[in-house]
Amino acid sequence: MLKCYTCKEPMTSASCRTITRCKPEDTACMTTLVTVEAEYPFNQSPVVTRSCSSSCVATDPDSIGAAHLIFCCFRDLCNSEL
């Protein structure tokens, strides 16, 4: 069974560290980068949600302006980056 880091509410990457055993149909760990409005002093960590996914589709890097960038990966606890 795949294990992914998960957090349902958007939070900083460092805080989103709950380890969840995914369902049998889940094949990917997904990280969604929630775009944060840049405000002074411009030092926010990226804000993310993470989950198990049975149908993760990564955002096309060419789709500039996408509100949420989605990253998929396919091994245990691989969605800790960002």
N, C-alpha and C positions, 0 to 999 in steps of 0.2 A: 504494500500500500504506500502510495506517495505521501510524503509529509511536506507541508508548505508552511511558511510564515503567514499569518493572517491577522487582519484587523479590519473590522467592519466600518469603523468611523475613520475619516481622514485624520492622520496624525503624522508627526515627523518620522522619518525613516528609522531613526534609532529607537523610537518607542514601539514600532510595529513589529513585535518579536514573539507573538503568541504562536507556538508550534501546534499545528493541527494535523491530525491524521485524516487524509482526504477520503472521500467515498470511492468505492471501486471503479466507478465510471469516470472519475477525474483523472486526466492524463497530464495536466500542466499546473504549474504554479503561476499565478498572474499577479503582476504589480501594475496598478494604475497610478500614474503620476497626476495628482490633482494640482492643476495650475494655481499658483498663489499670486495674487496681485502683489507686485513688488512695492514695498513701502520702505521708507527710510527706517532703519539703517541698512537695508539690503543684505542682511546676513541670515535670512531664514534657511533652515534646512528644507530640502524638498518635502512636500507633504504627499503622502501616499495612502492608498488602501491596498491590501494584499489578500489574495484568496486562492482556494483551489478552483480549478476550472476543468470542465469536460469539453469545452469548445473555445479555447483561448485563441483569439485572432489579434495578432500584434498590429499596432498602428503602423501604417505606411509612413516611413520617415520623410517621404516627400510631401505628405499632406500637412504643409505648414499651416499653423493656425488651429490645429486640432485642440479642442479644449482639454481633452484627457488623452495622454499618451499611454498606451497599453503595451506592456512587455510580457512575453511568455517564456517560460523555461521548463525543462522536462526532467529534472532530477530532484531528489530530496533536498529541501531547504535551499533551493537555488535562488529563491527570490528575496535575497537579503541585500542586493545591490541597490544603488540609488540613494 
